[in-house]
Amino acid sequence: MAHKINAILTIAIPTYNRKDELEKCICSILPQLNDKIKIVVRDNCSDYDAEALVRGFDNSQIEFYKNPVNVGGDANIARLFECCDTDWLWVLGDDDFILPDAVKKVIDCIEANPDVIYIKFNSPYVGSTIGISGFLNAMKPRSAFANSFFTSECIYRINGCQNDIYYQYKYLSTMCGQIARVICHLIEKNDRCLFVPELLLEEHGSEISWARLDLVLAQGLLLDFMYEFKDCFKSNIFKDYAIYSLHYIEGAKAPLAQKIYVWRLLVSRLGMWFILKNNYPQLLRIPLVRILPANVYKKVRNLVMK
């Protein structure tokens, strides 16, 4: 039975087959619990008894739900958005562990900014933005968009944005439906977002549960649904997609033929000139890392990446 409190923030943990990490994640939150917060664990049909682990904490501020079948990681996250019954939602990866003052940072931030719909912590851009134009301005720094859908550093306002879940499910196959819902909301409404530099995580899990090439292919769908706004998005979202896509293609553990296939799709969507213009540091890095001594390469990389 859920604890009857006047919580304003749900810390939601989607999990699948990570028993030790889930336990450590919950333990990092427990010392910071107060009546403004509750924890929701949604298990994606793990092979072990995740409910027994959660019930073992014997804490009425922790709710547990289990999907009858594995619906996939993105759908599991979407379910957390759909079922959230507090004003604010923080989706925390089961292998992400928060700093001792992280909850206070989040509560202070949402209480000081009750009108924003999205808060990004650990942001390269710092400030408040209005509408889609302001959001896109915040996406201009390198990797800003790639970090924008890393949910463990993002806080979402649910109250007043419930209908946005439609967009999250519509663009679920992009592997970043949570930020697609924010973008679609801002296209329709001139609401405010907040970007702050403070850190929330003490440790971020190193185990990647998604394939790099799958991400490149999936997020290529973003270019399709955003095509009518391409003139606005090409200097921020499209640019960042081109940058990390090339990095992921190069670093993927996949046959060369598959890499070439994904590369051809990337070129067909963005164009060769667009990729070269925005990716020259990465294109220089790929051959240099193979021919230069490590210490020399590091100096060149730091110079090029400035």
ZIJOGI-V846082 format. One record per residue. N is the residue number from 1. RES is the residue in one small letter. PSI is psi in whole degrees, -180 to 180 (999 if undefined). Layout:
n,res,psi
N,RES,PSI
N,RES,PSI
This chain:
n,res,psi
1,m,136
2,a,147
3,h,128
4,k,93
5,i,165
6,n,61
7,a,143
8,i,-16
9,l,129
10,t,125
11,i,106
12,a,131
13,i,105
14,p,136
15,t,153
16,y,113
17,n,39
18,r,72
19,k,-54
20,d,-41
21,e,-42
22,l,-44
23,e,-44
24,k,-38
25,c,-48
26,i,-41
27,c,-30
28,s,-20
29,i,-38
30,l,-44
31,p,-15
32,q,2
33,l,142
34,n,-178
35,d,-2
36,k,-2
37,i,147
38,k,159
39,i,135
40,v,122
41,v,125
42,r,110
43,d,130
44,n,49
45,c,56
46,s,162
47,d,-10
48,y,174
49,d,82
50,a,-32
51,e,-41
52,a,-39
53,l,-47
54,v,-44
55,r,-26
56,g,-20
57,f,-18
58,d,51
59,n,119
60,s,-5
61,q,4
62,i,122
63,e,147
64,f,135
65,y,145
66,k,128
67,n,138
68,p,-24
69,v,162
70,n,115
71,v,2
72,g,151
73,g,-43
74,d,-39
75,a,-35
76,n,-41
77,i,-42
78,a,-37
79,r,-34
80,l,-40
81,f,-46
82,e,-39
83,c,0
84,c,131
85,d,16
86,t,169
87,d,-29
88,w,152
89,l,133
90,w,110
91,v,117
92,l,123
93,g,144
94,d,-11
95,d,21
96,d,135
97,f,129
98,i,157
99,l,157
100,p,-23
101,d,15
102,a,-45
103,v,-42
104,k,-42
105,k,-45
106,v,-48
107,i,-45
108,d,-39
109,c,-44
110,i,-30
111,e,-29
112,a,-16
113,n,63
114,p,-13
115,d,-9
116,v,158
117,i,-13
118,y,132
119,i,127
120,k,117
121,f,164
122,n,47
123,s,136
124,p,-28
125,y,136
126,v,126
127,g,179
128,s,142
129,t,156
130,i,127
131,g,-173
132,i,-34
133,s,-41
134,g,-42
135,f,-44
136,l,-32
137,n,-37
138,a,-18
139,m,-1
140,k,-35
141,p,148
142,r,131
143,s,5
144,a,-44
145,f,-41
146,a,-35
147,n,-15
148,s,-22
149,f,14
150,f,96
151,t,-25
152,s,-14
153,e,14
154,c,143
155,i,133
156,y,135
157,r,125
158,i,-40
159,n,120
160,g,-7
161,c,19
162,q,-37
163,n,-15
164,d,-14
165,i,-26
166,y,-45
167,y,-34
168,q,-41
169,y,-37
170,k,-39
171,y,28
172,l,-37
173,s,-4
174,t,-9
175,m,14
176,c,46
177,g,-27
178,q,-34
179,i,-26
180,a,-38
181,r,-36
182,v,-45
183,i,-47
184,c,-39
185,h,-45
186,l,-28
187,i,-35
188,e,-32
189,k,144
190,n,58
191,d,174
192,r,144
193,c,158
194,l,136
195,f,122
196,v,154
197,p,-13
198,e,147
199,l,148
200,l,-27
201,l,135
202,e,-34
203,e,137
204,h,131
205,g,140
206,s,-11
207,e,117
208,i,121
209,s,6
210,w,153
211,a,134
212,r,-43
213,l,-33
214,d,-40
215,l,-42
216,v,-45
217,l,-44
218,a,-44
219,q,-12
220,g,-25
221,l,-25
222,l,-38
223,l,-31
224,d,-48
225,f,-18
226,m,6
227,y,-39
228,e,-15
229,f,21
230,k,-33
231,d,-30
232,c,-32
233,f,-13
234,k,-26
235,s,3
236,n,-77
237,i,-49
238,f,-41
239,k,-46
240,d,-38
241,y,-42
242,a,-39
243,i,-54
244,y,-23
245,s,-44
246,l,-39
247,h,-43
248,y,-38
249,i,-45
250,e,-41
251,g,-5
252,a,141
253,k,86
254,a,157
255,p,150
256,l,-39
257,a,-37
258,q,-39
259,k,-42
260,i,-40
261,y,-47
262,v,-39
263,w,-43
264,r,-39
265,l,-39
266,l,-45
267,v,-41
268,s,-30
269,r,-39
270,l,-25
271,g,143
272,m,-42
273,w,-42
274,f,-43
275,i,-45
276,l,-42
277,k,-38
278,n,-6
279,n,16
280,y,-33
281,p,-41
282,q,-40
283,l,-34
284,l,-36
285,r,-39
286,i,-50
287,p,-33
288,l,-36
289,v,-20
290,r,-23
291,i,-20
292,l,149
293,p,152
294,a,-43
295,n,-35
296,v,-43
297,y,-42
298,k,-41
299,k,-43
300,v,-43
301,r,-45
302,n,-34
303,l,-45
304,v,-37
305,m,-4
306,k,999
